[in-house]
Amino acid sequence: MGQGILGGLAQIAAEATGLRYEDIHVVTGDTDVTLFDVGSFASRSTYACGNAVLDAGKKIRGTVLRRAAAKLGHAPTSWM
């Protein structure tokens, strides 16, 4: 995709997970094996994909923090 969307998605993922931007690696699909899409136009890709990445990142962060808390013998708290 163009328009800098991959960098934007990496920034959203970094913010949602608490990781550094440099540690996020965006992997794109292979157009020979993925379904048809009308393309990346205007800013809809940032809105649609960005919100999906944000939601996934928050879920990942929560899962990692809950598992870490359990391993360390602590109860999950509001910082999660």
Helices and strands as residue ranges (DSSP letters): H 5-17, G 21-23, H 44-71
